[in-house]
Structures are given as C-alpha cells and as structure tokens.
Amino acid sequence: MKGKLLAIVILASAAIAGGVMYYMQIYGFYYDVDAQPGQDVALLPLEAEASEPIAYSGFQAIDADSSPIRYRACFNTELSLDELSATYRPAEGVEPLTAPDWFDCYDALALGEALASGTARAYLGTKNIHFGVDRVVAVTDDGRGYVWHALNDCGKKAYDGTVIGEACPPRGERGQ
C-alpha cells in the first residue's frame, strides 16, 4: 500500500509541476506593452543608423522579461510596400517567431507564408535592441503589420559559443 501511495504522490507532483511549467511558458511571463505613440513602430532607413517611427494605428504588443526574443506586436499602417521598400532597409532571411495562441492578432504561420509569397515584406526595425537581437517589422500588402525580435549574427554566435569577434557591439549596447 505504501508503494501505491508513493506512486500517486509522485505522479500528482509531476502533473502539478507540468501544469505550472505550461502556464508559466504560455501565460505567466508575458505582459502587455503600453503603447508609446510615435515610438512603437520604427524602421531603419536605407542610409541611416538610427530608426525612425512610421505612421501606424491599432497597436497591440506583448513582451516577457524572461527572454529578449519574446516580443510580439501587431499594428496597421497606410504606407504601401513600395513606399516602405524605397525608404527602409529590408530584413533578409527572417522567419517570424510564433506567439502564444491567446495573442490572436499575430499569426506567425500566415505571416511566414505571406513573406514567402511576396505579399508581405520584412524590414529591419532596430539593430541590437538587446545584445545580439534585432527588431524586425513585417508589413503585408493590405497594411497589416507585425513586429518580433530575432537573433542577428552576433546573437547566434554568442548563444552557440562561437567567438563573437570585433564586428559585434560590446555587450549591453542597445540600438537606437
């Protein structure tokens, strides 16, 4: 009888721990980002080093302090893809990261398909928003916009253990 009781306690503990870990990953660490009009959506111009804000509406965003790549945002803009492409730096080879299911304005799978088909384009928002992490902004041809953070070359090297080198900014330096 003691063995059965011990097995039940172990299984119950494992189920509770699993439930807590699931909750923390999907809900617990995230918080809503307060909108800062004129600052939330910024892109890096072709010939500049500092990002500049673009016109947008309907901004929603979430973030988590547990990782620099958990930031996700959605917005709308009246700017066309041609206007954006003529002015701002493209982000090459980026793939949108998924968001929790409850953040329903952001659909990484649909966005990935739109980027692949050319009905959306990705732009560099801010370089090194955190060390080794760039902010990426994608806009679809109907004016829906999405923002996420992605590891850049320095971030990939830092996290896989490769020597970072002089091309990377010092740790702690943030983008504009």
C-alpha positions in Angstrom: 0.0 0.0 0.0 2.9 2.4 0.8 4.2 1.9 -2.8 0.9 2.8 -4.4 0.6 5.9 -2.2 4.2 6.9 -3.1 3.5 6.4 -6.8 0.3 8.5 -6.5 2.2 11.3 -4.8 5.0 11.3 -7.4 2.5 11.3 -10.3 0.5 14.1 -8.7 3.6 16.1 -8.1 4.7 15.6 -11.7 1.3 16.6 -13.1 1.2 19.7 -10.9 4.8 20.7 -11.9 4.0 20.1 -15.6 0.8 22.3 -15.3 2.8 25.1 -13.6 5.5 25.0 -16.2 3.0 25.0 -19.1 1.2 28.0 -17.5 4.4 29.9 -17.0 5.6 29.4 -20.6 2.3 30.3 -22.2 0.8 32.9 -19.9 2.9 33.6 -16.8 5.9 35.6 -18.2 4.1 37.7 -20.7 2.7 41.2 -20.1 1.0 43.8 -22.3 3.3 46.5 -23.6 1.9 50.0 -23.1 1.6 51.9 -26.3 4.0 54.8 -26.8 2.6 56.7 -29.8 5.2 57.6 -32.4 7.8 55.2 -30.9 6.3 51.7 -31.0 6.8 51.0 -34.7 10.1 52.3 -36.1 12.2 51.3 -39.2 15.8 51.7 -40.1 16.2 54.0 -43.2 18.4 52.8 -46.0 21.2 55.3 -45.4 20.9 55.9 -41.6 22.0 54.2 -38.4 19.0 55.3 -36.2 15.5 54.0 -36.6 12.6 56.4 -37.3 8.9 56.0 -36.5 6.3 55.3 -39.2 2.6 56.1 -39.2 0.5 53.3 -37.6 -2.7 52.6 -35.8 -4.2 49.8 -33.8 -1.0 48.8 -32.0 -1.0 45.8 -29.7 2.1 44.2 -28.1 3.3 41.6 -25.6 6.7 41.0 -24.1 8.4 39.0 -21.4 11.5 39.7 -19.3 12.5 36.0 -19.4 13.9 36.3 -23.0 14.9 39.1 -25.4 13.1 37.4 -28.3 9.6 37.1 -26.8 8.4 40.5 -28.0 5.5 40.4 -30.5 3.4 43.2 -31.8 0.6 43.9 -34.4 -0.4 47.2 -36.0 -2.0 48.7 -39.1 -0.4 51.2 -41.5 -1.5 53.2 -44.5 2.0 53.0 -46.1 2.4 50.8 -49.1 5.0 48.1 -49.5 6.6 50.1 -52.4 6.8 53.3 -50.2 8.4 51.3 -47.3 10.8 49.4 -49.6 12.0 52.7 -51.2 12.9 54.2 -47.8 13.7 51.4 -45.3 16.3 48.7 -45.0 15.0 45.2 -45.8 15.5 42.3 -43.3 16.8 39.3 -45.3 16.2 35.7 -44.4 14.0 36.3 -41.4 11.3 34.0 -40.2 8.5 35.1 -37.9 8.6 33.6 -34.4 5.4 32.1 -33.1 3.3 33.8 -30.4 1.1 32.3 -27.7 -2.3 31.3 -29.1 -4.1 33.8 -26.9 -2.3 36.7 -28.7 -4.6 36.3 -31.7 -3.7 39.3 -33.8 -0.3 37.7 -34.5 -0.2 34.6 -36.8 3.3 33.5 -37.5 2.4 30.8 -39.9 0.2 33.0 -42.1 2.9 35.8 -41.9 5.6 33.3 -43.0 3.5 32.3 -46.0 2.9 35.9 -46.9 6.6 36.6 -46.7 7.4 33.6 -48.9 4.8 34.5 -51.5 5.8 38.2 -51.6 2.5 39.6 -50.2 4.4 40.8 -47.2 7.9 42.3 -46.8 10.2 42.4 -43.7 12.2 45.4 -42.7 14.9 46.0 -40.1 13.3 47.9 -37.2 16.2 48.4 -34.8 19.6 46.8 -34.7 20.7 45.4 -31.4 17.5 46.3 -29.5 19.2 43.9 -27.0 22.7 42.5 -27.5 22.5 40.1 -30.5 18.8 40.8 -31.1 17.3 42.9 -33.9 13.7 44.1 -34.1 12.0 43.0 -37.3 8.9 44.7 -38.8 6.9 43.0 -41.5 4.0 44.6 -43.4 1.5 42.9 -45.7 0.1 44.3 -48.9 -3.2 45.1 -47.1 -1.4 47.2 -44.4 -1.3 44.8 -41.5 2.0 44.9 -39.7 3.8 42.6 -37.3 6.9 43.0 -35.1 9.1 40.4 -33.5 12.7 40.1 -32.2 15.2 37.8 -34.0 18.8 36.8 -33.2 21.3 38.5 -35.5 24.7 37.1 -36.4 26.2 38.3 -33.2 23.4 36.8 -31.1 23.7 33.5 -32.9 27.4 33.4 -32.2 27.0 34.4 -28.6 24.5 31.7 -27.9 26.2 28.8 -29.8 29.6 29.5 -28.1 31.5 30.8 -31.2 34.0 33.6 -30.7 32.0 36.8 -31.2 34.7 39.0 -32.7 35.2 42.7 -33.3 32.3 43.1 -35.7 29.8 42.8 -32.8 29.0 45.7 -30.5 30.0 45.4 -26.8 27.5 43.5 -24.6 25.0 45.8 -23.1 25.0 48.3 -26.0 21.5 48.9 -27.3 20.2 50.1 -30.7 18.6 53.4 -31.5 
